């Protein structure tokens, strides 16, 4: 079973995902970023290119010839699952086979449709027996 981390209250889902991907990359992790919505995944791809002026977040799509040498893999296909331990889910639904990953990161904005979809994913993961952890990004420290 995977450990599923839900980060609730993100001011911007894709921007927060970029920050999390950068953090995990800097920690030496490889990640798969999954989303069946081609437009959302393409927007995320563009954001990764321009996210930080002083650092580069190496990433490619799963069908790229450099996939074996790149730590961040973007995919919208269910038949192309890179061999990484971490998965970032940018889809509104649960990813196929989340149990093949050690960790799944779910970023949830404050938008009502995303919150409602996240609640459904939470229920599904819980029923499937995954370990769930909630993080409140909107909480001030």
RADA-V40046 format. One record per residue. RES is the residue in three letters. PHI is phi as a letter, one per 20 degrees, with the letter a starting at -180 (* if undefined). PSI is psi in radians with two decimals (999 if undefined). NEAR is the number of other C-alpha atoms within 10 Angstrom. Layout:
res->{RES & RES}
phi->{PHI & PHI}
psi->{PSI & PSI}
near->{NEAR & NEAR}
//
This chain:
res->{UNK & UNK & UNK & UNK & UNK & UNK & UNK & UNK & UNK & UNK & UNK & UNK & UNK & UNK & UNK & UNK & UNK & UNK & UNK & UNK & UNK & UNK & UNK & UNK & UNK & UNK & UNK & UNK & UNK & UNK & UNK & UNK & UNK & UNK & UNK & UNK & UNK & UNK & UNK & UNK & UNK & UNK & UNK & UNK & UNK & UNK & UNK & UNK & UNK & UNK & UNK & UNK & UNK & UNK & UNK & UNK & UNK & UNK & UNK & UNK & UNK & UNK & UNK & UNK & UNK & UNK & UNK & UNK & UNK & UNK & UNK & UNK & UNK & UNK & UNK & UNK & UNK & UNK & UNK & UNK & UNK & UNK & UNK & UNK & UNK & UNK & UNK & UNK & UNK & UNK & UNK & UNK & UNK & UNK & UNK & UNK & UNK & UNK & UNK & UNK & UNK & UNK & UNK & UNK & UNK & UNK & UNK & UNK & UNK & UNK & UNK & UNK & UNK & UNK & UNK & UNK & UNK & UNK & UNK & UNK & UNK & UNK & UNK & UNK & UNK & UNK & UNK & UNK & UNK & UNK & UNK & UNK & UNK & UNK & UNK & UNK & UNK & UNK & UNK & UNK & UNK}
phi->{* & e & e & d & d & d & d & e & n & f & f & b & g & f & f & f & f & g & f & f & f & g & f & f & f & f & e & n & e & d & c & d & d & d & a & f & e & f & f & f & f & f & f & f & g & f & f & f & f & d & f & c & f & d & b & d & d & f & b & b & f & f & e & f & f & e & g & f & d & c & f & d & d & d & b & c & e & e & e & c & d & f & e & c & e & d & c & d & e & d & e & e & d & f & f & f & l & f & f & f & d & f & c & c & d & d & d & c & f & e & f & g & f & f & f & f & f & f & f & f & f & g & f & f & g & f & f & f & n & f & e & d & c & d & c & e & f & e & f & e & d}
psi->{2.56 & 2.71 & 2.17 & 2.04 & 2.07 & 2.11 & 1.78 & 2.64 & 0.37 & 2.32 & -0.52 & 2.00 & -0.86 & -0.70 & -0.73 & -0.69 & -0.71 & -0.79 & -0.73 & -0.72 & -0.77 & -0.78 & -0.80 & -0.68 & -0.80 & -0.43 & -0.02 & 0.21 & 2.65 & 2.55 & 2.61 & 2.33 & 2.07 & 2.40 & 2.22 & -0.29 & 1.87 & -0.71 & -0.79 & -0.75 & -0.68 & -0.69 & -0.72 & -0.74 & -0.85 & -0.68 & -0.67 & -0.63 & -0.58 & 0.14 & -0.73 & 2.22 & -0.41 & 0.01 & 2.77 & 2.37 & 1.74 & 2.20 & 2.65 & 2.87 & 2.72 & -0.37 & 0.13 & 2.48 & -0.36 & 0.17 & -0.66 & -0.33 & 0.17 & 2.29 & -0.37 & 2.06 & 2.18 & 2.35 & 2.58 & -0.02 & 2.45 & -0.21 & 0.00 & 1.52 & 1.86 & 2.73 & 1.43 & 2.88 & -0.33 & 2.51 & 2.30 & 2.09 & 1.99 & 0.11 & 2.86 & -0.24 & 2.96 & 2.55 & 2.70 & 2.43 & 0.93 & -0.40 & -0.22 & -0.18 & 2.66 & -0.74 & 2.49 & 2.23 & 2.20 & 2.10 & 2.27 & 2.15 & -3.03 & 0.02 & 2.36 & -0.75 & -0.63 & -0.67 & -0.80 & -0.75 & -0.67 & -0.67 & -0.69 & -0.72 & -0.74 & -0.84 & -0.78 & -0.83 & -0.76 & -0.79 & -0.53 & -0.14 & 0.23 & 2.69 & 2.19 & 2.38 & 2.26 & 2.38 & 2.24 & 1.81 & -0.34 & -0.17 & 2.24 & 2.52 & 999}
near->{14 & 21 & 19 & 24 & 18 & 20 & 20 & 21 & 18 & 18 & 14 & 13 & 20 & 21 & 16 & 17 & 24 & 20 & 14 & 15 & 24 & 21 & 13 & 16 & 16 & 11 & 9 & 10 & 15 & 20 & 25 & 25 & 27 & 23 & 24 & 17 & 14 & 12 & 10 & 15 & 21 & 15 & 11 & 21 & 19 & 11 & 15 & 21 & 15 & 13 & 17 & 13 & 7 & 6 & 10 & 12 & 19 & 14 & 22 & 19 & 20 & 22 & 13 & 12 & 10 & 13 & 16 & 13 & 11 & 17 & 19 & 27 & 27 & 26 & 22 & 21 & 15 & 12 & 8 & 12 & 18 & 19 & 13 & 17 & 15 & 23 & 27 & 23 & 20 & 24 & 20 & 19 & 14 & 19 & 19 & 12 & 10 & 20 & 17 & 16 & 18 & 14 & 21 & 25 & 20 & 24 & 27 & 29 & 20 & 14 & 13 & 10 & 11 & 17 & 17 & 13 & 15 & 22 & 12 & 15 & 18 & 21 & 12 & 14 & 20 & 13 & 9 & 13 & 13 & 18 & 13 & 15 & 12 & 12 & 13 & 12 & 17 & 13 & 8 & 5 & 4}
//
